[in-house]
């Protein structure tokens, strides 16, 4: 039986899945790798470790789930996190670790650019908010702070481009990942000369930007042999994890939005128009055929909650984070909506949309003598979800939506999705727990559409069925809106204090 394999190169893990041609999942597997924080604001990953993890997980998965059942892999589709930068030498060797999306070292470069007239026009051309996350500013930082590294760089790649090059020998990047760099003109789908000049590089130092359906060269012979894959297996460059999650959640056209709740998160819509926000709070990434995924990302979802769990959770078994989280959620469920006035600012890794402040910091506010640990647990979740609501509120200034589809690890927790429904005062739909995650589903739909199983991605999105439906609680919504008003004011009133504490850390 023919099957499609999907490979997601996530922030902290490789996820491999396989589907039959009807879209029924055959199996999936996950392998993790670390992010290194050598200094405050730094976030890096080892590209070789990611590549080896990908090969290991893929080979084991094929040997255990695919080859014994005589499945034939006809297509492999990739997805990945956005905003990574990896400098390589002329021989293709990494010059160091990859700088990933959560890295904030380029905040000065971003601030200087954002407050210039050129920055405003650049946002209109590229659709990418000007922030330390974007490869444009990361490359500018390397130019300004590590001249030896900058001069030695033959190319600046995304992690996914590096992995595809290792497998095929070809340097390509899909329009979705490219449009998140701040270097691609999303209207012409060409690398923007003005952005390149600002970064101090030329087009030859970037990969070729291609459609999401593009198939690079054949898999190298050694990997065909090692993985047991046929010579004619097709590799698709695919898209970003955000675009795949949106497609895989069935979001297409008006009145629908999607929420991704993983280590980081986002609220997104799909449409044929670029949403030009005067305050540059929203991104616009190319999906395909004149369709754009627009919305805003938050840095602190699973990253913030897992921080809380690791610091204050009760680990009955060593390293058993999932059981610890389950126990915390039970405790949080015993606290009324609003955590009796305790508010959490979740900005442990700075924040992107809608405040776009790399210096933002976390805080608990409203603490009184009656608050217990269970209040902190619930307030932590509510603060994380307030950040989502803040993005959704901004997005609705441009595009209204009547329902949300939730995906990602934390969408599987009913407490989280119910609280999301209550805050937005809109129904939230999720896949059944037994179904594939939305990123893998989106990658399957891209492969299936390329194979002609669907006419286009719009038809493919319509095939997605979301089974569980969380309806909002009006009373809880009223409570949350009163607290959100305070949350929103705190997030902006503390800008000066955020900067002051960041300066102190920078100077110690």
MARLO-506222 format. One line per 10 residues: number of its first residue (from 1); for each residue x, y, z of N, C-alpha, C. Coordinates in steps of 0.05 Angstrom, whole numbers. Atoms other than C-alpha are relative to their C-alpha. Layout:
residues N
NUM = X,Y,Z,X,Y,Z,X,Y,Z  ...
END
This chain:
residues 508
1 = 17,-24,0,0,0,0,18,25,0  -15,-25,1,26,69,-18,-6,17,24  5,-17,-23,35,119,38,17,26,-3  -13,-26,-1,57,191,52,12,3,27  -14,-5,-25,109,207,105,3,31,4  -5,-28,-6,112,275,139,21,3,21  -22,-5,-20,172,303,177,-2,29,9  1,-27,-12,164,363,223,25,5,16  -24,-9,-15,227,398,246,-8,22,19  11,-19,-19,199,431,307,20,14,17
11 = -18,-15,-17,228,477,359,17,-18,18  -14,17,-18,247,421,406,-1,-29,-7  3,28,6,232,357,370,-5,-5,-30  7,11,27,228,318,304,-25,-17,4  24,17,0,159,288,291,-3,-12,-27  3,15,25,152,235,238,-27,-14,1  26,14,1,84,209,216,-4,-11,-28  7,11,26,55,167,159,-30,-3,-2  28,2,6,-13,166,126,-4,-17,-24  7,13,26,-47,122,75,-12,22,-17
21 = 9,-21,19,-74,158,14,-28,9,5  26,-9,-9,-142,164,47,2,20,23  -5,-19,-22,-111,207,102,-2,-13,27  0,14,-25,-115,153,156,28,-3,10  -28,1,-10,-54,156,201,8,-29,6  -11,27,-4,-11,94,202,16,-1,26  -15,-1,-25,34,116,259,16,25,1  -16,-24,-3,78,171,287,21,-5,22  -22,2,-20,141,180,329,12,28,4  -11,-26,-7,176,238,363,27,-4,13
31 = -26,0,-12,249,251,381,9,28,7  -6,-27,-10,273,311,422,29,7,-2  -27,-11,-2,335,355,423,-1,26,15  1,-23,-17,355,413,467,4,27,-14  -7,-28,7,358,489,459,19,10,20  -20,-10,-18,419,522,488,-3,30,4  2,-28,-8,417,589,525,26,8,13  -26,-6,-11,490,609,534,1,27,14  2,-27,-11,472,681,551,-30,8,1  27,-9,0,408,718,569,-8,10,-28
41 = 9,-8,27,368,727,504,10,-18,-22  -11,17,20,407,673,467,-16,-26,-1  13,26,3,372,611,439,12,-13,-25  -14,13,22,412,563,396,-5,-30,0  1,29,2,409,491,370,22,-10,-18  -21,13,15,460,444,342,-12,-13,-26  12,11,25,442,431,268,7,-29,-5  -8,28,4,481,366,266,-17,-19,18  16,15,-19,443,341,327,-29,-3,-11  27,1,12,377,358,293,-1,-19,-23
51 = 0,17,23,397,323,229,3,-29,8  -4,28,-9,421,260,265,-25,-10,13  25,8,-13,358,259,307,-22,-6,-21  19,4,22,316,265,243,5,-27,-13  -7,25,13,353,207,210,-6,-24,18  4,22,-19,349,164,272,-30,-6,3  28,4,-4,275,175,283,-13,-11,-26  12,9,25,258,166,209,7,-29,-6  -8,28,5,299,102,202,-15,-19,18  14,18,-19,269,70,264,-29,-2,-7
61 = 29,0,6,199,91,244,-5,-17,-25  3,15,24,207,62,174,3,-30,5  -5,28,-6,236,-3,201,-21,-13,18  19,12,-18,183,-12,254,-29,2,-10  28,-5,7,119,16,222,-7,-2,-29  5,-2,29,127,19,147,9,-25,-15  -11,22,15,173,-34,118,-12,-27,7  11,26,-7,145,-94,158,-28,-5,-11  28,2,10,75,-79,132,-1,4,-30  -2,-3,29,99,-72,60,-13,25,-11
71 = 8,-26,10,79,0,55,22,12,-18  -19,-13,18,112,39,-2,-2,30,4  0,-29,-3,132,110,13,2,14,-27  0,-13,26,114,152,-48,7,30,2  -4,-29,-4,122,222,-18,8,5,28  -8,-9,-26,157,255,40,-2,31,0  4,-29,0,135,326,59,11,11,26  -12,-13,-23,173,372,106,-15,24,10  9,-25,-12,151,426,154,21,7,21  -19,-8,-20,191,466,203,-8,26,14
81 = 3,-26,-13,193,523,253,13,21,-17  -9,-22,16,207,591,224,23,15,14  -18,-20,-11,259,646,235,28,-10,9  -27,9,-7,322,603,243,21,10,-20  -22,-9,16,389,625,217,25,-18,6  -24,16,-2,448,579,204,20,9,-21  -21,-7,19,512,604,173,17,-24,-6  -16,23,9,551,553,132,24,9,-16  -24,-6,16,619,552,99,-5,-9,-29  3,7,28,630,541,24,-2,-30,-4
91 = 2,29,2,637,466,37,-26,-10,13  26,9,-12,568,465,71,2,-6,30  -4,7,-29,596,458,142,-11,24,17  9,-22,-17,559,498,196,23,14,14  -21,-15,-13,601,554,225,-5,2,30  7,0,-28,566,546,292,-28,-10,3  28,8,-4,498,532,322,-19,16,-16  21,-15,13,434,553,289,-13,19,21  14,-20,-17,402,616,319,-30,-4,-6  28,7,5,328,599,329,-19,23,6
101 = 20,-22,-1,263,639,332,0,15,26  3,-13,-26,264,653,407,24,16,8  -24,-15,-6,333,685,404,-5,30,-2  5,-28,-1,330,759,423,25,18,-2  -25,-16,0,402,781,414,0,24,-19  1,-21,20,384,824,354,-20,22,6  21,-19,-7,336,869,393,8,29,-7  -9,-27,7,379,932,382,-3,5,-30  3,-3,29,382,920,307,-30,3,-8  29,-1,6,306,908,307,-12,27,8
111 = 11,-26,-10,291,970,349,8,23,-18  -9,-22,17,333,1016,306,-14,-1,-27  13,3,26,301,989,242,-30,7,2  28,-3,-3,230,989,269,-9,30,1  7,-28,-4,231,1063,287,9,18,-23  -8,-16,24,256,1085,218,-22,-1,-21  19,0,22,216,1104,157,5,-25,-18  -7,24,16,253,1048,120,-13,-25,11  12,23,-13,228,998,171,-30,-3,-6  29,1,6,155,1017,158,-5,-10,-29
121 = 3,9,27,163,1008,83,8,-29,-4  -9,27,1,200,943,94,-22,-19,9  22,17,-10,142,915,134,-21,-3,-22  20,2,22,95,931,76,9,-18,-22  -11,17,22,141,895,27,2,-29,8  -6,27,-8,157,834,68,-22,-13,17  21,12,-17,96,825,114,9,-10,26  -11,10,-25,142,807,172,4,23,20  -5,-20,-21,139,849,236,30,2,6  -29,-4,-5,207,879,252,5,-6,29
131 = -4,11,-27,231,841,313,26,-16,-1  -25,16,-2,293,805,338,-2,-28,-11  4,28,10,262,739,315,8,-3,-29  -2,4,29,270,754,241,29,-4,-9  -27,4,11,331,728,202,12,25,-10  -11,-25,9,338,797,172,17,13,22  -14,-13,-22,357,825,241,22,-18,12  -21,19,-10,395,762,262,26,2,-17  -23,-2,18,440,768,201,14,27,4  -12,-27,-5,449,843,214,16,-1,27
141 = -14,2,-26,469,825,286,27,-14,-5  -26,14,6,522,776,260,19,19,-14  -17,-20,14,548,830,213,12,20,19  -9,-21,-19,553,880,270,17,-10,23  -12,10,-25,579,834,325,19,-24,-4  -18,23,4,616,775,294,9,0,-29  -9,-5,28,652,799,232,14,-25,-11  -14,24,10,695,736,227,-20,-21,-10  21,19,8,633,692,225,-14,10,-25  15,-11,23,597,739,177,17,-2,-26
151 = -16,0,24,656,743,129,5,-29,-10  -5,28,8,665,667,129,-26,-14,-10  26,13,8,591,653,114,-3,-1,-30  6,3,29,579,625,45,-30,4,-5  28,-4,1,504,622,57,-12,1,28  16,0,-24,453,636,111,-26,-15,-5  22,19,6,401,580,115,-19,-2,23  17,10,-21,341,558,154,8,-28,7  -7,27,-8,348,493,192,-12,-20,-20  12,19,19,299,459,143,16,0,-26
161 = -16,-1,25,340,483,83,26,-17,3  -24,16,-5,402,453,115,-5,-30,-1  6,28,0,369,386,126,-6,-10,-28  6,8,27,341,383,55,25,0,-17  -26,0,14,410,402,28,16,-25,6  -14,23,-8,441,346,68,-11,-25,-14  13,23,12,391,297,38,2,-1,-30  2,-1,29,391,321,-34,22,15,-14  -20,-16,13,448,369,-46,-10,27,-10  13,-24,12,400,426,-64,-7,20,22
171 = 6,-21,-19,393,493,-28,-27,13,-8  27,-12,6,318,511,-29,-14,7,26  17,-7,-23,270,545,19,-28,7,-11  28,-4,10,194,546,11,-8,29,5  9,-27,-3,157,612,4,-10,6,28  11,-5,-27,125,604,73,23,7,19  -23,-5,-18,191,599,111,15,25,-9  -14,-24,10,223,651,65,-15,26,7  15,-24,-6,167,700,77,-1,7,29  -3,-6,-29,181,696,152,27,11,6
181 = -27,-9,-5,252,720,143,3,30,2  -3,-29,3,238,794,131,17,8,-24  -17,-5,23,279,787,68,-14,-5,-27  14,7,25,227,763,17,-23,21,-5  23,-17,7,180,811,-19,-24,-19,-6  22,19,2,114,774,-10,-19,6,-23  16,-7,23,83,810,-69,12,-10,-26  -14,10,24,136,792,-121,11,-28,3  -12,26,-7,160,728,-86,29,-2,-8  -28,-1,5,231,750,-97,14,11,25
191 = -15,-12,-22,286,766,-47,1,30,-5  3,-30,2,278,841,-33,28,13,2  -26,-12,1,340,880,-54,6,19,23  -4,-19,-22,330,934,-1,5,-14,26  -4,15,-24,326,883,54,28,-13,0  -26,12,3,388,847,28,22,20,5  -20,-21,-4,427,912,27,2,7,30  -1,-6,-29,407,926,99,14,-22,16  -13,22,-14,430,857,121,29,-3,-9  -28,2,9,495,865,81,6,-25,-16
201 = -4,25,15,485,803,38,-11,3,-28  12,0,26,466,785,-33,-16,-26,-4  18,23,5,417,735,-64,14,-27,0  -15,25,2,470,683,-75,5,-12,27  -6,10,-28,479,677,1,-26,-11,13  25,12,-10,407,653,9,-8,-23,-18  10,23,17,372,590,-16,-20,11,-20  20,-7,21,327,592,-77,-28,-3,13  28,1,-11,255,609,-56,-18,-14,-21  16,17,18,206,558,-85,-28,-4,12
211 = 27,6,-10,132,539,-79,0,-23,19  1,21,-20,110,492,-24,-2,-28,-13  2,26,14,97,437,-76,26,-8,-14  -25,6,14,169,440,-102,13,-25,10  -14,24,-7,205,374,-104,30,3,-6  -29,-1,5,281,379,-95,10,-25,-14  -13,23,13,330,331,-127,-6,-26,15  4,26,-13,327,257,-112,16,-2,25  -14,7,-24,347,231,-45,27,-12,-7  -26,11,5,421,217,-43,1,-30,3
221 = 0,29,1,439,145,-57,5,-13,27  -6,12,-26,468,132,12,-25,0,19  24,-1,-17,402,153,45,-22,-18,-11  18,20,11,361,112,-4,6,-27,12  -9,26,-10,401,52,18,-5,-3,30  2,1,-29,404,68,92,-29,-1,10  27,-1,-9,330,84,98,-19,-20,-13  17,19,14,305,31,50,-22,12,-16  21,-15,15,268,81,7,5,-4,-30  -3,3,29,255,74,-68,13,24,-13
231 = -14,-21,14,295,115,-117,-19,23,-8  19,-20,10,232,151,-142,-16,13,22  15,-13,-21,207,173,-74,3,30,-3  0,-29,5,188,246,-80,2,15,27  -3,-18,-23,212,297,-28,-12,27,-7  12,-27,4,169,360,-22,12,19,21  -11,-19,-18,199,422,8,-20,8,22  21,-5,-20,132,434,43,-1,29,9  6,-26,-10,118,494,88,10,4,28  -6,-5,-29,126,524,157,-20,-15,17
241 = 18,14,-18,96,490,217,-26,16,4  24,-17,-4,48,550,226,-19,-3,-23  18,3,23,21,546,156,-12,-28,-2  10,28,1,15,470,159,-21,-4,21  19,3,-22,-21,474,226,-27,14,-7  24,-14,8,-70,524,197,-16,-16,-21  12,17,21,-84,481,135,-11,-25,13  8,26,-12,-87,417,177,-23,3,20  23,-5,-18,-139,449,223,-25,6,-16  24,-5,17,-185,460,164,-7,29,-3
251 = 6,-29,1,-180,536,168,6,10,-28  -3,-11,27,-192,568,100,-23,19,-5  21,-19,6,-229,631,81,-10,14,24  11,-18,-21,-273,675,124,-12,-15,24  15,8,-24,-302,666,194,14,-22,16  -14,20,-15,-250,615,217,28,10,7  -27,-5,-8,-186,623,256,11,-25,14  -12,23,-14,-137,573,285,19,10,22  -18,-6,-22,-98,573,350,18,-24,4  -20,21,-5,-34,533,358,11,3,28
261 = -10,-1,-28,-13,516,429,22,-22,4  -23,18,-3,56,484,429,20,14,19  -19,-14,-16,121,509,460,-4,30,-3  9,-27,6,103,575,427,-28,-3,-11  27,2,10,36,592,396,-6,23,-19  8,-21,19,-2,635,346,-30,-2,-4  28,-1,9,-71,657,324,2,8,-30  -3,-5,29,-80,655,248,-26,-2,-15  22,2,20,-129,665,191,13,-4,-27  -9,3,27,-123,649,117,-17,17,-18
271 = 16,-17,19,-144,696,61,17,8,-24  -13,-9,24,-127,726,-6,12,28,2  -10,-27,-3,-109,794,22,21,1,22  -20,-6,-21,-47,817,60,-13,19,20  11,-17,-21,-69,847,127,21,21,8  -20,-20,-6,-30,912,131,-8,15,25  6,-12,-26,-31,933,204,19,24,3  -16,-24,-1,-7,1005,213,21,-1,23  -18,2,-22,25,987,279,19,-24,-2  -18,22,6,61,927,248,-2,-23,20
281 = 4,20,-20,31,878,297,-5,-28,-11  8,26,12,11,822,249,20,-9,-21  -16,11,22,50,776,203,-17,-8,-23  13,10,25,32,756,132,19,-19,-14  -18,19,13,64,692,106,-14,-13,-24  10,12,24,55,662,37,-6,-29,5  5,29,0,20,595,34,3,-11,-28  -3,8,28,7,584,-40,-22,14,-16  20,-9,19,-30,610,-101,-15,25,9  13,-25,-7,-44,680,-75,-14,-1,27
291 = 12,2,-27,-65,656,-5,22,7,21  -18,-8,-21,-34,686,57,-11,-10,27  7,6,-28,-33,662,129,8,24,16  -4,-24,-15,-40,723,173,-6,-4,29  6,2,-28,-38,731,248,23,10,17  -21,-9,-18,8,738,307,9,-23,18  -12,21,-17,55,693,348,4,9,29  -8,-5,-28,66,688,423,23,-19,7  -24,16,-6,132,663,451,-4,-21,22  0,13,-26,107,634,516,-26,-16,5
301 = 23,18,-5,59,575,516,10,-23,16  -11,22,-14,86,507,533,26,7,14  -25,-8,-13,153,540,547,-4,12,27  6,-13,-25,122,581,602,-12,-20,20  13,18,-19,78,527,632,19,-23,9  -19,20,-8,133,475,631,21,11,18  -18,-13,-20,178,525,666,-13,-1,27  14,1,-26,126,529,721,0,-29,11  2,28,-8,118,453,723,28,-9,11  -27,9,-8,194,442,728,9,13,26
311 = -8,-14,-24,203,494,782,-17,-7,25  19,2,-23,142,481,826,-17,-25,0  16,24,1,111,415,804,11,-22,18  -8,23,-17,112,350,844,5,-23,-19  -7,22,18,150,298,804,1,-26,16  1,26,-14,129,230,830,19,-20,-12  -21,15,14,174,198,778,20,19,-12  -20,-18,10,239,228,756,-5,6,-30  3,-10,27,232,269,692,-27,-6,-13  26,7,11,159,249,685,-17,26,-2
321 = 13,-26,2,135,317,661,-30,-2,-6  28,2,7,69,293,632,-18,-5,24  15,5,-24,44,264,698,-1,24,18  -1,-24,-16,67,326,734,-20,21,-10  19,-19,12,27,370,686,-29,-8,5  27,9,-6,-35,327,694,-9,7,28  6,-6,-29,-32,336,770,-4,30,3  3,-29,-2,-23,411,762,-27,9,-11  25,-7,13,-84,415,716,-24,-7,18  21,8,-19,-127,378,767,-2,22,22
331 = 0,-21,-20,-107,430,819,-11,26,-11  10,-25,13,-120,488,771,-30,-1,-3  29,3,3,-190,460,759,-16,5,25  13,-5,-26,-206,470,833,-2,30,6  0,-29,-4,-197,546,826,-20,13,-18  20,-13,18,-252,591,800,13,17,-22  -10,-17,23,-244,629,734,9,27,11  -11,-26,-9,-200,690,745,20,-3,22  -21,6,-21,-156,657,799,-2,20,23  5,-18,-23,-188,704,850,19,24,0
341 = -14,-25,3,-152,764,823,30,-2,-5  -28,3,6,-83,735,810,5,-1,-30  -5,-3,28,-55,754,742,29,-6,-6  -27,8,8,6,725,707,7,13,-27  -11,-8,25,47,761,653,19,-21,-9  -15,25,6,76,702,615,26,5,-16  -21,-8,19,133,739,580,28,-10,10  -25,11,-9,190,692,602,22,1,-21  -19,-2,22,223,696,533,-5,25,-17  9,-24,15,203,767,515,-27,-7,-13
351 = 26,5,13,141,772,471,0,11,-28  4,-10,27,122,779,399,-28,13,0  25,-14,4,50,796,379,-16,1,27  0,-25,17,18,843,393,18,21,11  -16,-22,-12,67,881,439,28,2,-13  -26,0,14,131,860,400,22,13,17  -19,-10,-18,176,872,459,19,-22,9  -20,21,-8,239,829,465,9,2,29  -8,-4,-28,252,859,534,-21,-8,20  22,6,-18,185,838,563,8,-22,19
361 = -7,19,-21,189,798,628,-25,-11,13  22,12,-14,144,752,668,-5,13,27  6,-11,-27,108,774,732,-27,-12,9  26,5,-12,52,754,779,-9,26,13  11,-25,-10,6,812,798,-26,-5,14  25,3,-15,-50,818,849,1,-20,22  -4,20,-20,-21,770,899,-10,10,27  9,-6,-28,-56,769,968,4,-24,18  -7,20,-20,-50,729,1031,-16,-26,-3  17,24,3,-106,680,1011,8,-18,-24
371 = -7,16,23,-73,656,947,18,-24,7  -15,25,-4,-47,585,946,14,-9,-26  -14,9,24,-4,545,897,-20,-5,-23  19,6,22,-66,523,858,-9,25,-14  6,-25,13,-82,596,845,22,8,-20  -22,-6,18,-13,605,815,-1,-17,-25  2,18,23,-24,544,770,-20,11,-20  22,-9,18,-90,570,742,7,27,-12  -7,-27,10,-64,642,737,21,-2,-22  -21,4,21,-4,616,696,-13,-7,-26
381 = 14,7,25,-51,583,646,-16,23,-11  16,-23,9,-97,643,644,17,22,-13  -18,-20,11,-39,690,632,10,-8,-28  -9,10,26,-14,647,574,-23,4,-20  23,-2,18,-85,647,544,-8,29,-4  4,-29,5,-93,722,555,17,10,-23  -17,-8,22,-34,730,509,-12,-8,-27  14,8,24,-72,690,456,-23,19,-6  23,-17,4,-134,732,467,9,28,-10  -11,-26,8,-92,796,459,6,0,-30
391 = -5,3,29,-70,771,390,-26,-1,-15  25,2,14,-140,751,370,-15,26,-1  13,-26,-1,-168,818,391,12,19,-21  -14,-16,20,-115,852,347,-8,-9,-28  6,12,26,-130,805,289,-28,8,-9  28,-6,6,-205,820,293,-4,30,-8  1,-27,10,-190,893,278,0,0,-31  -3,2,29,-177,868,207,-18,-22,-12  15,23,11,-215,802,199,-16,-12,23  17,12,-21,-274,777,240,-1,-30,-4
401 = 4,29,1,-282,703,257,-19,-8,22  21,9,-19,-337,665,292,7,-25,15  -8,24,-14,-300,602,314,30,-3,-2  -28,6,0,-231,576,330,4,-30,-2  -8,28,-2,-198,510,316,27,0,15  -24,1,-16,-145,492,367,17,-25,-6  -18,22,6,-84,448,354,25,3,17  -24,0,-16,-19,430,388,-3,-16,26  0,17,-24,0,393,451,-20,9,21  17,-10,-22,-39,438,499,-29,2,-8
411 = 28,1,8,-102,436,457,-13,-26,8  10,26,-9,-108,364,481,-10,0,29  9,-2,-28,-122,388,552,-26,15,1  26,-13,0,-197,403,560,-1,26,16  1,-24,-16,-184,455,614,10,24,-16  -11,-21,17,-141,496,566,-20,9,-21  18,-7,22,-191,493,508,-26,12,10  24,-12,-11,-250,509,552,5,29,9  -7,-27,-8,-215,569,581,4,18,-24  -3,-15,25,-197,591,510,-28,8,-10
421 = 27,-7,9,-271,587,490,-12,21,17  12,-20,-18,-291,627,552,12,27,-5  -13,-26,5,-240,682,538,-9,13,-26  7,-11,26,-256,690,464,-31,3,-3  29,1,3,-331,678,476,-8,-10,-27  5,13,26,-329,634,414,4,-30,4  -5,29,-1,-334,559,404,28,-7,-9  -27,9,8,-267,523,400,-3,-30,-8  2,27,11,-262,460,358,28,-13,0  -26,14,0,-207,408,365,-4,-28,-12
431 = 0,27,10,-189,341,334,-4,-19,24  0,20,-20,-203,278,373,28,-8,7  -27,7,-10,-143,255,415,14,-21,-17  -12,21,15,-132,195,370,9,9,-28  -7,-9,27,-124,237,307,28,11,-2  -27,-11,3,-59,263,278,0,30,7  -2,-28,-6,-34,332,298,-3,16,-25  7,-16,23,-51,390,253,23,5,-19  -23,-5,18,20,402,227,4,-24,-18  -3,24,17,26,330,203,-23,-3,-20
441 = 23,2,17,-44,332,175,3,20,-23  -5,-19,21,-27,396,137,21,-9,-21  -21,10,18,36,364,108,-11,-22,-17  13,21,16,-5,304,86,-16,13,-22  17,-13,20,-54,350,51,16,13,-23  -17,-12,21,2,386,14,10,-22,-19  -9,22,17,30,319,-11,-23,-11,-16  23,12,14,-39,292,-28,-9,19,-23  8,-19,21,-55,356,-67,20,0,-23  -20,1,20,11,353,-104,-3,-26,-17
451 = 4,25,14,-6,281,-123,-26,0,-16  25,-2,15,-73,303,-151,-24,-13,14  22,12,-15,-116,271,-96,-21,21,7  18,-23,-4,-146,340,-84,5,20,-22  -2,-20,22,-159,395,-135,19,22,8  -17,-22,-10,-125,448,-92,-1,-1,30  -2,1,-29,-110,464,-19,-27,8,13  26,-7,-11,-179,495,-9,-17,-25,3  15,25,-1,-212,429,-26,11,-18,21  -13,17,-21,-161,393,18,-8,8,28
461 = 8,-10,-27,-177,438,78,-28,-7,7  28,7,-6,-251,423,71,-4,-29,9  2,28,-8,-237,350,84,6,-5,29  -8,3,-28,-213,363,155,-25,2,17  23,1,-18,-264,344,208,10,4,29  -6,-5,-28,-260,372,279,-23,-10,17  22,14,-14,-299,329,327,-9,12,26  7,-10,-27,-297,361,396,-5,30,-1  10,-28,1,-333,427,408,-2,11,29  2,-12,-27,-322,471,470,-15,27,-3
471 = 17,-24,1,-376,523,480,7,20,22  -8,-19,-20,-362,588,517,-20,3,23  16,-5,-24,-387,603,588,-1,31,3  3,-29,0,-415,674,588,9,13,26  -8,-11,-26,-404,685,662,30,1,3  -29,1,-1,-332,664,657,12,21,-19  -9,-20,19,-323,709,596,0,28,13  2,-26,-13,-346,769,636,22,4,20  -22,-1,-19,-296,754,691,26,5,-14  -25,-1,14,-240,744,642,4,28,-13
481 = -4,-26,13,-253,810,605,8,22,20  -8,-20,-21,-247,850,670,29,-4,7  -28,6,-6,-181,816,685,18,6,-24  -17,-5,23,-156,821,614,6,29,-3  -5,-29,2,-164,897,616,24,7,17  -23,-5,-17,-114,897,673,25,-12,-12  -22,14,13,-69,847,638,11,17,-23  -8,-15,24,-68,890,575,14,26,9  -12,-25,-9,-52,954,614,28,-6,12  -26,7,-12,4,920,653,21,-5,-22
491 = -19,8,21,35,893,589,12,24,-14  -11,-24,13,44,964,562,12,20,20  -10,-19,-20,53,1005,626,28,-7,10  -26,9,-11,113,963,646,23,0,-21  -21,-1,21,152,976,581,26,12,11  -24,-13,-11,201,1023,617,14,-19,20  -12,18,-19,211,973,673,12,-25,-13  -11,22,16,221,916,623,27,7,-10  -26,-9,12,276,956,590,21,3,21  -19,-4,-22,308,974,656,12,-26,10
501 = -10,25,-10,312,903,680,17,-15,-20  -16,12,21,338,879,613,28,13,-1  -26,-14,0,393,932,616,17,-9,23  -15,10,-23,413,908,685,12,-27,-6  -10,27,7,419,836,660,22,2,-21  -20,-2,21,458,859,599,27,9,11  -25,-12,-11,509,895,643,12,-16,23  -11,17,-21,520,838,693,14,-24,-11
END
